Amino acid sequence: MSTIDNTPKAPKPAQGTPDASGQLADLLALMARLRADCPWDKKQTNHSLIPYAIEEAYELGEAVQSDDDEDIKGELGDVLLQVVFHCQMYAEQGRFDMKDVITTLQEKLICRHPHVFEAETLKDDAAVKVRWDEIKAEEQQARLARGKTPRRLDEVKAGSALMQAQDVQKQASALGFDWDGVSGAFDKLDEEVAELKAELTNKSNVEIKANIREIEKELGDCMFALVNVARKLNLDAETATLTCVHKFKSRFGYIEEQLAVAGKGLEDSDITEMDALWEAAKRHERSS
């Protein structure tokens, strides 16, 4: 008696030069072809793609704000690429495929909308939110039944690294794991910076490269400690960083503009000239 193999199978790669048909099956075959023949795509892992998934979500948000149809279509496609890419790799591992992901989503949407698909009637969006939370609590109980033991910090939602760091710290603080004032956070920051410097002092580029994962951890500790300082000052680390990014872009734009006035480009300048223009940009900010 033969047994049925239900192990997910990765899609077969597209042959020749595929058409842009707008069909999901053709897109999956195209992704399979890229995984088979593109050197960059072949070396990726589910973990290596994480930064790209986050980046594409942010770029989609910016495109929606711009309200430009072509930009929105492009960014929605980039987000879909991340889904297709991950599904392809998990299918290659025999774990699940795109059909499983879509089925899981459909089941979730149907389960969370009994007021649409069943006799249950909810009067307004507030009632829908209450029922949604009740259903999510039921889903959490199902996770418990599968052995997924909840922990207090599991309540922190996904987001940028800075947002998650600040939320984790707030949750821990609410449970009593915190310093009384900002001085403790500054002491921890000084400690972490010293440890990072120790990893880099008197090290050659070869030694740094060989120890890059430990250095990455130390750098992460520094950034986490700095977020703690922001939190103790009642400042939002994400907002503070974005303010700095916008300020940097503005000042660098000033450098580019002033060089253009002089008939030069960035490639024609050097660090001394750009530093002088950077200081001029700061003076321009203060005077405007």
N, C-alpha and C positions, 0 to 999 in steps of 0.2 A: 504493500500500500504506500503510495507516494505521499509526501507531505508538501503543503503549500508554503513556499518561501515568501513571507511578508516583509522581508527586509527592504527598505526603500532603495530604489535604484536611481542613480543620477541620470539626468536626461542625456540622450545621445548628442554629440556635438553636431552643429550645423555643417553641411558640406558646401564647398565652393564659397562664393561671396553671397551671403544671405541678403534677403530683401528686408526693408523696414516695413513689415506687414501690419504692425499694430496688434499682433496676436501674442498672447502670453506664452503659448507653447513655443512659438518661434523665438521669443526673447530668451526662454530657458535654454533652448538649443544653442543660441548665440553665446550665452554665458558659458555653457559647457565647452564650446569651441575655444573661447578665450582661455579657459582654465587648461585646455589641452595644448594650446599653441603659443600663448603670449607669455614670455619669460616673467614679466612683472606679476601678472595674474596668477601664474603657477606657484610663485613663492609665497603668496599671501596665506594667512591663517585667519581664523575667526577673531583671534585676539589682535592681530596686526591691523584689522579693519576698524576696530573700535573708534579710533580718533576720526576716521573718515565719516563714519555714521553720525557722530556728534556734529562735525563740521557741516555736513550736508543739511542736518536739521536746522541749524542756525541760518544757513544760506537760504533755505526755503522761507524761513520767517522774514528775512530781509526782502526776498522777492515778493512775498505777499504784501508787505508794506509798500513796496514800489508800485504795485498794481499794474505791472507790465506783463501782459499775457505770455510773451515769448520767454521772459525770464522765469515766470512761474512754471510754465511747462518744462523748461529745462531743469529747474531745481526739483520739481516733483519727480522727474525722471531720474535724477541723481539719487534721491531718497529711495526710489524703487530699485535702483541698481544695488544699493546696499542690501536690501531684502533678498533680491535674486542671488546676489553673490554669496551671502551667508547660507541660503537654502541649498545652493549648489554644493558648497563644501560639506555641509552636514549630510547631504544625500550621498556624497562620495564616501563619507564615514559610515554609511549604513544606518544613520540615526533617525532622520526624518527628511521629508522633502517639502516642496512648495504646497502640494495638495494637503499635507498634514497641517501646515501653518494656516492655510485658508480655512480648512475645516474647523480648527481650533478657534479662529476668529469668528466664524459664523456661529458656532455653538455659544460663544461668550456673548455675542450681540443678541442672539435670540433669548438666552437665559436672562440677560440684564434688562430686557424690554418686555416684561409680561403684560404691561399696559398696552402694548402694540399687538402682540401675537396671541394673547390669551384674553380671558373674560375680564381680567382685572382692569379697573378704571382709576386713573389718577387725574386729579383736577388741574394741576398746574405744575410748572417746572420745579417748584419747591418740593412737592410731593414725589416727583420723579427722583429728585436727589436723595430724599430719605429712603426710598425703595432701593435705589442704586446702592447706597451704603449698606443696607440690610443684605442685599444679594452678595456684595463683596465680602461681608462678614461670613456668610454661608460658604463662600468659596474658600475663605481662610480656614474654616473648619475642615473642608475637604483636603486642604493642604496638610493640616495637622494629621489627618487620617493617613496621609501618604508618608508620614514621618518627617515632615518639614516643620521642625520646632521653631516657633517665632522667637526672635530676640528683640529687645527694646529698640535697638538702633535700626531694625528693619523698617521702621516707620519712616525713615528718611527717604524721600523720593529721589529718583534719578534726576540729574541735572548736570551743569558744568561742575568741574572739580572744585572750584571755589565755593559754589552754592552748596554742594554736598558737604564740604569741609565745615562750613559755618553751621549748617543744620545739624551735623553730627555733634559738633561742640555744644550747640544749644541743648540738644537732647541729653548729653552727658551732664551738662551743668544742672539741668532740671532734676537730675538724679543725685546731685551733690558732688559730682566729680569735676571740680573747678577750683581756680584760685579766687581769693577774696577780691583782689584788685588787679589793675593792669600791670603792676610791677612784676607779679609772678609770670605773666605772659611774656613780658620783655626779657626776664631772666631766662626763660625757656628758649626764646628766640636767639639770644646771645649764645646759649649752649649749643643749639643746633647749627648756627653759623660757624662756630668754632670747630665742630665736628666735620662740617663740610670742608673747611679750609685745611684741616688735618689730612683729609683724603686727597687733597690736591697739592699740598706743599711739597716741593722738591721731587715731584713726580714727572717723568718724561711723558710725552704724548702716547708712547707705546704702553706705558704703565697705566695711564689714565684710561685708554681704550680697553685694556684688559680687565679693568676694574669698574667699567662704566655702570654696571647694574647697581653696585654698592653706592656709587656716587649719585646715581639717580635716586636711590632711597634717601640719602642724606639731603639732597636738594628738595625732595618732597617733604621731608621733616621740617626744613626751613620755611617752606611755603605754608605748611599747615600751622606752624607756630606763628607766622605773620598774620594769618587769618584769625588766630586767637586774639592777637593784639587788636585787630579791627573790631572783633566782636565785643571785647571788653570796653572799647571806646564807643560802642553802640553805632558803629559804622558798618555798612554792607560791603564786604570784600569784593563782590562782583562789580558793584557800582563804582567803587574806588578804582578798580583795575581798568574798567571801561573808560572812566574819566581820563586816566593816564594814557590809554591807547589813543583816544581822540586828541589829547593834547600833543602827543608825539607826532601823530599824523599831520596835525595843523602846523607844528613847527617845522617838520620836514618838508611840508608843502611850501612853506615860506622860503626855505633854503632853495628849493627847486625854482620857485618864481624869481628870486633875486639873481640866481645864476642865469636864468633865461634872459633877464633884463640886460645882463652883461654879455649876452650872446654865447653863453656856455651851457653845457649840460652837466649832469651829475658825474658822468664818466670823465669829464675834463677837469674836475675839481680834485682836491685832496682833503685829508682830514683836518688840516690846519684851517683852510678856508671855510670848510663846512662847520667847524666848531665856532668860528667867529660869527658866521651867519646864524648859528643856533642861538648864541647869546643875543644877537640882534633880534631874533624872533621873540625871545623872552622879554626884551625891553619893549618890543612892539605890543606884546600882550598887555603889559602893565600900563602902557600909554593909551590903549584903545578902550 
